[in-house]
Amino acid sequence: MSNIPETGRTPRVRIRLVIIQVLVFSLLLTLGGRLWYLQIRNGQEYTDEAKNNHVQQVVQPAVRGSILDARGVPLADNHTQLVVSASRTELMKMKDDGKGVLTRLAGVLGLTPKEVMDKVRLCDSKTPQPCWNGSPYQPIPVTDEATTQQALQIRERAEDFPGITAEPTAVRRYTAPGKANTAQVLGYLSPVTDDEITKAQHTDSPYLRSDQVGRSGLERTYDKQLRGKAGVTRYEVDNLGRVLGEAASDKAEPGANLVTSIDARVQAVAEYELNQAMKKARDEFDDNTGRNYKADSGAVVVMEAKTGRVVAMASLPNYDPNAWVGGISGKDYAKLTGKSSNYPLLNRAIQGQAAPGSIFKVIPTAAAVNAGYDFNGRYPCPSSYSIGGQVFKNFESQGHGNITLGGALEVSCDTVYYALAHQQWQKDGGNKPKKDAKDWFYKTAHQFGLGKETGIDLPNEVSGRVPDRQWKERFWEANKDGWCKQGKKDGDYVEKIAYENCLEGMKMRAGDSVNYSIGQGDTLVTPIQMATIYAAISNGGTLYNPTVGKAIVSADGKKVREIAPTSHGRLPMNEATHDLIEEALAGVATRGTAAWRFGGWPQEKIPMHAKTGTAEVYGKQTTSWFATYTKDYSIVMTISQGGTGSGASGPAVRNIYDALYGLDDAGNQDLKRALLPRPQKALPTIEADGSIDAPVIKPYDPKSQQVPEKQGGNQPLAGPPPTWRRD
């Protein structure tokens, strides 16, 4: 028995009971408060969430809008194909991660197991193409070219192919009407990524996991309008997944159609002629390098002069955008991106930068007049021009005596521009520039729109370069450490140049200015920039933002939003200077450096204006440039490592004009053969059911549409007059 008295034990027991009661009461109070918070305070919120846990969504993808040419011919549309897809979610539940299923699937599709497994693996920084860069929860297309027999095998043997579906699906198609590839302009699609879904979830155009997104070209610029809005049907299900009823439904809204200013017929001609020009250039021998010209890439732009709308834009090498549909293969991806591919994904019309050579001379001509020189003054055109111990030669060391600025444009006299640029460099202070240096030649280039994007409605346009004093300083600041480390006063040629650049690379030297004046040195332009400039000269001076999109039309054709032309400035010249430059450019086509390419041209009926350019590139063969315009169009073509401007690009540009206007070799016009003698103004009609009564485009036939190369036509004359220069 305990020796503790009864009276001593009771108080302790009571204290313990009180503590227990307090603890129990506190716990009950906490539990009650939590229940109140869950059921009363936030009850509705959790009720809604609980309901959503029993709601399943079925997504109906929206039909993507078509991309049409100016007459309604589809350049990109959709067609139904049997698509076989794999669900990674289901495959990952299997013990072998679905390898057995994918191996059986490969056998049915006639592919190797590796090809199928590569397509369904997820992309990351270490995984090469092919791989899946979309959401891992979305069915992954394995092929969009399944036959009916293959689809039936998969569906009839469903127990052998869990997680595999074979369904008819609307698939993007790039139609290439009349063999008009138009790849870099159109772009391509690929699946939306989880990161893109997250970023867009609070915008007015969120993505769904099933969405395909435009990655380049028009598909990217107008993705929001083309994509439409997917339909979502929500079903209430129980905890076993059985459908209890339909909760809500949002109808799919098809994407709008994009009408472009591209004419598929002219596009086909432009692509064909560019390709032929490059092939012919490769057959020509380059005396400077002792081998044939490489002609490894090129671009051509056909633009409406009065609006800036792009009628045709070709870039070579090109590619088939259909390769991206349904997921690109590793072989195709390597062809498009490998070191030996020459990068066909690049749109060289807006992303290809090169020195412009003599087609640049309209800019220093205007700059000279703005600086106070008389356009009709007489300026010496010797065979060379010397600065200190350095000699700058005229093309082929030709001299032309004293000529006007117009004459300098016609015969493309380099030494006239050398002298003018050197004089202005000296007036601005030479190596010690004045604080108020005028820099007319550089200022005018910026006013012409160079050194910045034109604003075309295609992504990833590059700006080119005007190598003015500010650029020289930035470039020196970025490279001085390397130059100073490499440079040696008494080293080899490269080391001496590095040494000089280390000390004075920030200075605008006399040689920099004279090289710049003829479109050489560090000057870079794009074909779209030069097409915009020559179109502005044609229309009287307005610099338009180039556009490919012409109108956005709803799927039923009822809503039309036209994309109006907009300008970003005017050329820095008065009317008198404009008219004199225009007269000189007409002289280039009739008696100057381009005349041998425009024999028989109906100059009185359709005045032609042109400028040729042959740009030197360090370590490469010369770049061919040919810039032209009429009252309706400007056309600019360039061929990298292609030779001279009139020699390589001239015939192709002439053939494009002949197709546009329906001209034969004698300059006679047949409007029945003319593809587009005037720019297309009317928009195509889209019916309420989405159908379009578009003409059928036949492949370009050069025999019937191209002027035969005969004496006086496209064929070079027996010998140009002595004053002509094949620039």
Secondary structure, 3 states (H helix, E strand, C coil): CCCCCHHHHHHHHHHHHHHHHHHHHHHHHHHHHHHHHHHHHCHHHHHHHHHHCCEEEEEECCCCCCEECCCCCEEEEEEEEEEEEECHHHHCCCCCCCHHHHHHHHHHHCCCHHHHHHHHCECCCCCCCCCECCCCCCCEEEECCCCHHHHHHHHHCHHHCCCEEEEEEEEEEECCHHHCCCHHHHCCEEECCHHHHHHHCCCCCCCCCCCEEECCHHHHHCHHHHHCECEEEEEEECCCCCEEEEEEEECCECCCEEEECCCHHHHHHHHHHHHHHHHHHHCCEECCCCEECCCCEEEEEEEECCCCEEEEEEEECCCCHHHHCCCCCHHHHHHHHCHHHCCCCCCHHHHCCECCHHHHHHHHHHHHHHCCCCCCCCEEECCEEEECCEEEECHHHCCCEEECHHHHHHHCCHHHHHHHHHHHHHHCCCCCCCCCCCCHHHHHHHHCCCCCCCCCCCCCCCCCECCCHHHHHHHHHHHHHHHHHHCCCCCCHHHHHHHHHHHHCCCCCHHHHHHHCCCCCCCEECHHHHHHHHHHHHHCCEEECCECEEEEECCCCCCEEECCCCEEEECCCCHHHHHHHHHHHHHHHHCCCCHHHCCCCCCCCCCCEEEEEEECCCCCCCEEEEEEECCCEEEEEEEECCCCHHHHHHHHHHHHHHHHHCECCCCCECCCCCCCCCCCCCCCCECCCCCECCCCCCCCCHHHHCCCCCECCCECCCCCCCCCCCC
